[in-house]
Structures are given as structure tokens and as C-alpha cells.
Amino acid sequence: MARLLSSNAVLKAIATLPAALSSRNVIGSFYPSGLKYSTSVPGDPDTHEDFRPTNKIQSSDVSLKDVVEQDVKENPVMIYMKGVPDFPQCGFSSLAVRVLKHYNVPVSARNILEDAELKSAVKAFSHWPTFPQIFIKGEFIGGSDIILNMHQNGELKEKLKDIAGSPKLE
């Protein structure tokens, strides 16, 4: 009869294999929930170009500072976050999106994970070190904790009341 191994036993066995047995080294760490790894290494010629980080915003004519200024000016609710509103990549970004969606306002967003230079430009623009970063009507508001607090005390409802598409703000 076959013996069933626990996932921890399997992971420990894999961890003891010599690196020479592997034809490709993988950047990763063992966690109680399993192996988390990435095979994409910046500058690695073996990484397929579809999976290399790209700078989707930068052009020779427009600086990232100008992009951020334009985003904030042209979008009544702008969020710089990890991921996108339909698929947030961290709990804080997810919380911010859920709070904003409660008000049924149009939310514009940029994924800061796609471009490290954009991330730096946003930090420089707002003078705020963490993400998400939410701007309402051109004003920097803060992150998910601030948005949640404003929602709980009624300030967010007041701030969003004249933005089109918000029938929940009765």
C-alpha cells in the first residue's frame, strides 16, 4: 500500500536536493503554505519578452511626473494601487477599492507594480511612501486606512457627493 506524504515532507525533500540536479535555478522561499517562487529574473536573456517588466507609460515626449499630474487632474477619483480594481494585488488596495466602489463613483487606476519608475514618480508627487494612494478631485487623500476612516465618519460621502454616477449618496 502506498504511503501518503504530507506537503511539508515533500517540500523538505525537495529542499534537500542538490542544486546541480536542477537545470535552472529558481528564486524562491519556502513558506508553511508551500513554495512561492518567481522564474522571471530582470535582465535574464532566458526570460521570454512577454514576461519581462515593461514600461507602458514612458514616452520621449512626456515625463512620468506629467503623467501623474494629468491623471490626478483629469480623473475625479484616481487610485495608484498594487494591481487593478478588478484584481487588487494586496489587501490594502483591495480595501480601498471596496470602499470607493460602495459609492458607485467612476474610479481610474494605475497598477504601480507594472512600472517601478511610475511608483517612484507617484511617491515624489504626493510625498507619501506607501500604496495605495487615492486622489479625489485633484487632492491627495491618503491610503486605505484614511479612506476607511473617512467612510466611517461620513467625510468620504461628502467629498464624493458631486461626482457623477453616485446614486448611492442619498
BAFI-3210 file (N, C-alpha, C; in Angstrom, 3 decimals, decimal comma, padded with zeros to 6 digits):
// residues 170
n [1|2|3|4|5|6|7|8|9|10|11|12|13|14|15|16|17|18|19|20|21|22|23|24|25|26|27|28|29|30|31|32|33|34|35|36|37|38|39|40|41|42|43|44|45|46|47|48|49|50|51|52|53|54|55|56|57|58|59|60|61|62|63|64|65|66|67|68|69|70|71|72|73|74|75|76|77|78|79|80|81|82|83|84|85|86|87|88|89|90|91|92|93|94|95|96|97|98|99|100|101|102|103|104|105|106|107|108|109|110|111|112|113|114|115|116|117|118|119|120|121|122|123|124|125|126|127|128|129|130|131|132|133|134|135|136|137|138|139|140|141|142|143|144|145|146|147|148|149|150|151|152|153|154|155|156|157|158|159|160|161|162|163|164|165|166|167|168|169|170]
n.u [000,842|000,520|002,118|000,950|002,388|002,884|002,445|004,452|006,511|007,156|008,006|010,256|011,855|012,311|013,725|016,131|017,396|020,239|021,402|022,551|021,064|019,029|018,224|017,779|018,019|015,842|014,340|013,211|011,250|010,601|007,504|005,141|002,745|003,516|005,638|006,831|007,620|009,558|010,280|011,085|013,642|014,991|016,652|017,532|018,459|017,117|014,498|011,350|010,276|007,622|007,187|008,880|009,433|007,737|007,744|005,038|004,132|006,016|007,182|009,079|008,252|006,705|006,987|007,077|006,217|004,565|002,599|001,454|000,507|-001,383|-003,128|-004,191|-005,382|-007,286|-008,988|-011,655|-011,667|-008,840|-006,710|-003,666|-002,361|-001,597|-001,953|-005,102|-008,392|-010,313|-008,827|-007,161|-003,838|-003,011|-004,002|-004,527|-004,922|-007,143|-009,030|-009,279|-010,391|-012,820|-014,124|-014,342|-015,902|-018,293|-019,536|-020,225|-018,873|-017,055|-013,927|-010,610|-007,537|-004,096|-001,714|000,850|002,697|003,488|005,390|008,244|009,372|007,162|005,966|007,850|007,622|005,013|005,217|007,005|005,451|003,258|004,471|004,294|004,860|003,691|001,435|-001,980|-002,502|-004,736|-006,454|-008,745|-010,710|-008,394|-007,003|-004,717|-005,582|-004,888|-004,160|-005,573|-006,372|-007,017|-009,065|-010,960|-011,454|-012,508|-014,814|-016,192|-016,694|-018,232|-017,095|-016,097|-018,334|-019,327|-017,187|-017,311|-019,791|-020,589|-019,637|-020,177|-022,401|-023,003|-025,361|-025,825|-025,358|-027,386]
n.v [-001,174|002,208|005,015|008,079|011,210|014,108|017,551|019,164|017,337|016,598|019,063|019,518|017,420|018,114|020,458|019,508|018,444|018,523|021,527|021,065|019,158|020,475|022,078|024,712|027,468|028,703|031,538|031,654|030,919|028,938|028,507|028,014|027,431|026,510|026,469|029,481|031,218|032,769|032,768|034,671|036,720|039,870|041,197|038,760|036,790|034,478|034,781|035,030|037,582|038,406|038,221|039,899|042,813|045,763|049,143|050,791|053,358|055,420|057,759|059,485|062,085|062,783|063,205|061,105|062,445|064,354|062,649|061,648|064,057|064,750|062,530|062,854|065,361|065,032|062,945|062,378|060,581|059,014|056,275|054,958|051,898|048,538|046,266|046,045|047,587|045,482|043,275|043,403|043,439|043,398|043,488|046,050|047,654|046,332|046,830|049,650|049,905|048,518|050,200|052,600|051,673|051,275|053,724|054,010|055,529|056,666|055,152|055,695|054,071|053,105|050,561|050,172|048,195|047,483|049,245|050,410|052,944|054,609|054,158|055,375|058,013|058,677|058,556|060,690|062,790|062,903|062,919|060,780|057,635|055,051|052,599|051,784|054,926|057,516|059,931|062,554|064,604|065,990|066,308|064,980|062,316|060,071|056,797|053,442|053,163|055,758|056,400|054,500|055,381|057,935|057,129|055,843|057,975|059,694|061,686|060,960|060,470|063,058|064,252|062,946|063,564|065,222|063,962|062,510|059,752|058,630|057,399|056,160|057,926|059,131]
n.w [000,000|-000,798|000,706|001,926|001,673|003,653|002,683|003,739|004,208|001,614|000,568|002,200|001,362|-001,301|-000,911|000,005|-002,173|-004,282|-005,846|-008,267|-009,563|-010,726|-013,747|-013,986|-011,938|-009,451|-008,089|-004,881|-001,921|000,961|002,504|005,169|003,890|001,440|-001,543|-002,775|-005,625|-008,227|-011,606|-013,280|-014,000|-013,784|-016,605|-017,431|-020,096|-020,759|-020,025|-021,374|-023,598|-023,289|-020,608|-019,337|-017,328|-018,278|-019,386|-019,653|-019,852|-020,191|-022,499|-024,983|-025,102|-022,852|-019,388|-016,456|-014,213|-015,364|-016,365|-013,991|-012,870|-014,839|-014,703|-012,088|-012,311|-014,385|-013,643|-011,538|-009,357|-008,526|-008,266|-007,292|-007,271|-006,099|-008,435|-010,187|-010,138|-010,543|-009,888|-007,348|-005,955|-003,362|000,098|001,165|-001,094|-002,105|-000,073|-000,264|-002,845|-002,494|-000,633|-002,144|-004,305|-003,031|-003,130|-005,735|-007,684|-010,584|-010,913|-011,579|-012,296|-011,791|-012,133|-010,045|-009,890|-012,378|-013,256|-011,996|-012,064|-012,361|-009,899|-008,204|-009,166|-008,422|-005,624|-005,229|-006,165|-004,380|-001,933|-000,196|001,252|000,903|-000,633|-001,375|-003,133|-002,981|-004,825|-004,837|-006,731|-007,562|-005,214|-002,893|-000,887|000,712|001,988|002,176|004,866|005,627|003,827|004,652|007,286|006,706|005,375|007,452|009,199|007,701|006,130|003,603|002,023|001,795|000,423|-002,032|-003,070|-005,306|-007,555|-010,651|-011,283|-008,809|-007,319|-004,863|-002,870|-001,263]
ca.u [000,000|001,300|002,041|000,698|003,294|002,343|003,071|005,694|007,543|007,543|008,782|011,563|012,627|012,725|014,713|017,423|018,011|021,320|021,079|023,087|020,044|018,129|018,859|017,510|017,802|014,610|014,333|012,014|011,345|009,630|006,573|004,311|001,676|004,070|006,750|006,494|008,802|009,462|011,340|011,424|014,766|015,265|017,885|017,864|018,151|016,246|013,122|010,640|009,987|006,254|007,156|009,798|008,750|007,720|007,365|003,956|003,743|007,083|007,460|010,118|007,640|006,006|007,658|006,162|005,623|003,456|001,553|000,780|-000,239|-002,525|-004,051|-004,843|-006,187|-008,373|-009,835|-012,200|-011,166|-007,666|-006,019|-002,440|-002,503|-000,958|-002,982|-006,141|-009,600|-010,968|-007,931|-006,137|-002,728|-002,708|-005,187|-004,791|-005,517|-008,477|-009,884|-009,544|-011,305|-014,157|-014,729|-014,707|-016,997|-019,508|-020,142|-020,605|-018,245|-016,057|-012,597|-009,497|-006,452|-002,868|-001,036|002,238|003,573|003,941|006,432|008,919|009,588|005,869|005,824|008,700|007,068|003,824|005,711|007,578|004,352|002,398|005,288|003,713|005,694|003,029|000,345|-002,460|-002,609|-006,008|-006,652|-010,134|-010,818|-007,080|-006,405|-004,232|-006,336|-004,099|-004,258|-006,807|-006,788|-007,621|-010,341|-011,880|-011,817|-013,400|-016,086|-016,850|-017,170|-019,093|-016,361|-015,923|-019,623|-019,364|-016,150|-017,682|-021,199|-020,873|-019,009|-021,207|-022,526|-023,014|-026,710|-025,860|-025,046|-028,630]
ca.v [000,000|003,446|005,909|009,467|012,137|015,448|018,541|019,629|016,330|016,709|020,298|019,327|016,527|018,900|021,440|018,868|018,054|019,431|022,467|020,538|018,351|021,377|022,726|026,148|027,923|029,464|032,384|031,278|030,702|028,014|029,051|026,923|027,119|025,951|027,157|030,668|031,457|033,513|032,387|035,846|037,445|041,040|041,163|037,381|036,582|033,312|035,147|035,408|039,017|038,639|038,220|040,901|044,049|046,778|050,481|051,047|054,760|056,336|058,098|060,508|063,410|063,043|062,671|060,418|063,479|064,916|061,622|061,644|065,318|064,661|061,551|063,441|066,497|064,638|061,888|062,792|059,642|058,345|055,439|054,266|050,725|047,284|045,553|046,859|047,477|044,176|042,251|044,012|042,550|043,436|043,723|047,482|048,112|045,731|047,581|050,972|049,742|048,167|051,405|053,521|051,074|051,450|054,992|053,933|056,615|056,149|055,102|055,477|053,454|052,641|049,493|050,590|047,029|047,360|050,199|050,917|054,388|055,237|054,072|056,436|059,314|058,921|058,869|062,040|063,734|063,011|062,934|059,731|056,481|053,751|052,440|052,632|056,367|057,934|061,352|062,889|065,960|066,597|066,419|063,725|061,977|059,154|055,386|052,720|053,434|057,090|056,290|053,763|056,283|058,955|056,458|055,585|059,203|060,452|062,667|060,487|060,702|064,493|064,533|062,342|063,813|065,849|063,218|061,840|058,299|058,183|057,413|055,622|059,001|059,822]
ca.w [000,000|-000,903|001,861|001,553|002,331|003,870|001,806|004,372|003,982|000,203|000,423|002,833|000,493|-002,467|-000,467|000,235|-003,438|-004,673|-006,925|-009,516|-010,225|-011,433|-014,892|-013,891|-010,572|-009,280|-006,900|-004,139|-000,493|001,487|003,481|005,674|002,936|000,214|-002,196|-003,557|-006,418|-009,476|-012,533|-014,072|-013,429|-014,624|-017,359|-017,790|-021,517|-020,910|-019,727|-022,593|-023,589|-022,821|-019,152|-018,805|-016,941|-019,322|-019,007|-020,591|-019,840|-020,582|-023,891|-025,011|-025,035|-021,602|-018,205|-015,541|-013,353|-016,143|-016,428|-012,690|-012,773|-015,744|-014,109|-010,916|-012,763|-015,288|-013,086|-010,239|-008,352|-009,087|-007,286|-007,683|-006,423|-006,496|-009,173|-010,808|-009,312|-010,644|-009,359|-006,488|-005,637|-001,925|000,916|001,333|-002,358|-002,161|000,858|-000,839|-003,981|-001,967|-000,039|-003,229|-005,085|-002,241|-003,513|-007,145|-008,446|-011,520|-010,324|-012,507|-011,540|-012,442|-011,415|-009,811|-009,995|-013,765|-013,594|-010,793|-012,209|-012,056|-008,439|-007,643|-009,555|-007,593|-004,276|-005,261|-006,392|-003,197|-000,717|000,642|000,926|000,759|-001,592|-002,458|-002,955|-003,554|-005,088|-005,145|-007,282|-007,613|-003,882|-002,320|000,320|001,530|001,661|002,501|006,245|005,662|003,111|005,519|008,375|006,148|005,096|008,725|009,866|006,797|005,326|002,229|001,361|001,498|-000,566|-003,313|-003,386|-006,601|-008,650|-011,443|-011,187|-007,419|-006,780|-003,507|-001,922|-000,915]
c.u [000,889|001,077|001,880|001,624|002,612|003,076|004,374|006,825|008,056|008,419|010,167|012,452|013,150|013,840|016,090|018,094|019,127|020,910|021,552|022,059|019,093|018,875|018,677|017,281|016,577|014,742|013,077|012,301|010,294|008,805|005,747|003,215|002,213|005,205|006,228|007,743|008,500|010,605|011,755|012,514|015,064|016,616|018,309|017,488|017,242|014,790|012,473|010,211|008,567|006,172|008,139|009,009|008,833|007,324|006,324|003,620|004,768|007,152|008,477|009,546|007,105|006,783|006,622|005,503|004,423|002,289|000,756|-000,058|-001,504|-003,575|-004,878|-005,789|-007,437|-009,338|-010,344|-011,765|-010,054|-006,987|-004,800|-002,346|-001,667|-002,058|-003,929|-007,425|-010,306|-010,116|-006,821|-005,081|-002,276|-003,982|-005,539|-005,429|-006,936|-009,460|-010,256|-010,550|-012,710|-014,853|-015,189|-015,871|-018,330|-020,271|-020,511|-020,104|-017,284|-014,665|-011,587|-008,326|-005,258|-002,221|000,440|003,210|004,119|005,136|007,031|009,149|008,296|005,665|006,628|008,144|005,848|004,243|006,263|006,480|003,552|003,172|004,736|004,395|004,978|001,902|-000,726|-002,416|-003,853|-006,053|-008,121|-010,187|-009,471|-006,362|-005,945|-004,950|-005,516|-004,270|-005,559|-007,289|-007,495|-008,980|-011,379|-012,361|-012,783|-014,778|-016,874|-017,380|-017,983|-018,374|-016,240|-017,201|-019,718|-018,388|-016,551|-019,059|-021,465|-020,142|-020,086|-021,185|-022,568|-024,429|-026,823|-025,652|-026,281|-028,572]
c.v [001,240|004,310|007,349|010,370|013,471|016,425|019,064|018,642|016,402|017,943|020,167|018,433|017,273|019,864|020,814|018,404|019,024|020,301|021,946|019,699|019,212|022,040|024,238|026,499|028,813|030,279|032,029|031,095|029,692|028,709|027,890|026,509|026,554|026,791|028,343|031,043|032,304|033,063|033,552|036,631|038,638|040,922|039,766|037,139|035,381|033,618|035,635|036,864|039,325|038,757|039,187|042,131|045,069|048,110|050,930|052,531|055,659|056,544|059,226|061,910|063,782|062,428|061,978|061,395|064,100|063,935|061,620|062,906|065,276|063,682|062,183|064,566|066,046|063,601|062,282|061,881|058,837|057,559|054,790|053,096|049,558|046,429|046,535|046,678|046,118|043,039|042,900|042,984|042,658|043,802|045,196|048,062|047,581|046,491|048,941|050,885|049,416|049,385|052,356|052,979|051,200|052,708|055,061|055,126|056,000|056,261|054,823|054,957|053,165|051,619|049,859|049,413|046,851|048,243|050,809|052,425|055,165|055,256|055,182|057,819|059,669|059,287|060,292|063,091|063,967|063,218|061,941|058,421|055,174|053,779|051,561|054,109|056,829|059,455|061,556|064,351|066,690|066,695|065,044|063,490|061,102|057,734|054,770|053,000|054,782|057,079|055,578|054,646|057,367|058,368|056,286|056,845|060,122|061,458|062,250|060,705|062,162|064,846|064,048|062,747|064,414|065,189|062,386|060,334|057,793|058,230|056,872|056,709|059,785|060,504]
c.w [000,000|000,325|001,376|002,360|002,533|002,956|002,409|004,148|002,552|-000,004|001,046|001,970|-000,726|-002,084|-000,277|-001,045|-003,788|-005,849|-008,270|-010,266|-011,051|-012,587|-014,842|-012,430|-010,529|-008,011|-006,141|-002,670|-000,083|002,556|004,003|004,683|001,622|-000,331|-002,977|-004,315|-007,639|-010,360|-013,409|-013,361|-014,330|-015,312|-017,787|-019,247|-021,751|-020,586|-021,014|-022,496|-023,140|-021,310|-018,524|-018,391|-018,071|-018,740|-020,021|-020,728|-020,501|-022,092|-023,872|-024,814|-023,646|-020,440|-017,321|-014,578|-014,058|-016,237|-015,126|-012,529|-013,633|-015,208|-012,994|-011,323|-013,531|-014,725|-011,710|-009,083|-009,013|-007,984|-007,945|-006,718|-006,914|-007,122|-009,840|-010,002|-009,381|-010,093|-008,537|-006,095|-004,178|-001,170|001,072|000,069|-002,493|-001,274|000,276|-001,982|-003,489|-001,376|-001,144|-004,058|-004,361|-002,668|-004,991|-007,956|-009,456|-010,904|-011,432|-011,695|-012,428|-011,520|-011,259|-009,877|-011,404|-014,080|-012,328|-010,864|-011,947|-010,544|-007,766|-007,955|-008,708|-006,173|-004,214|-005,387|-005,109|-001,902|000,308|000,273|000,582|-000,272|-000,975|-002,089|-003,704|-003,648|-005,436|-005,534|-007,215|-006,293|-003,396|-001,007|001,256|001,051|002,126|003,919|006,359|004,971|003,982|006,667|007,890|005,836|006,402|009,392|008,947|005,908|003,865|001,423|000,925|000,381|-001,962|-003,826|-004,759|-007,774|-009,333|-011,228|-009,760|-006,812|-005,357|-002,455|-001,502|000,416]
res [m|a|r|l|l|s|s|n|a|v|l|k|a|i|a|t|l|p|a|a|l|s|s|r|n|v|i|g|s|f|y|p|s|g|l|k|y|s|t|s|v|p|g|d|p|d|t|h|e|d|f|r|p|t|n|k|i|q|s|s|d|v|s|l|k|d|v|v|e|q|d|v|k|e|n|p|v|m|i|y|m|k|g|v|p|d|f|p|q|c|g|f|s|s|l|a|v|r|v|l|k|h|y|n|v|p|v|s|a|r|n|i|l|e|d|a|e|l|k|s|a|v|k|a|f|s|h|w|p|t|f|p|q|i|f|i|k|g|e|f|i|g|g|s|d|i|i|l|n|m|h|q|n|g|e|l|k|e|k|l|k|d|i|a|g|s|p|k|l|e]
***
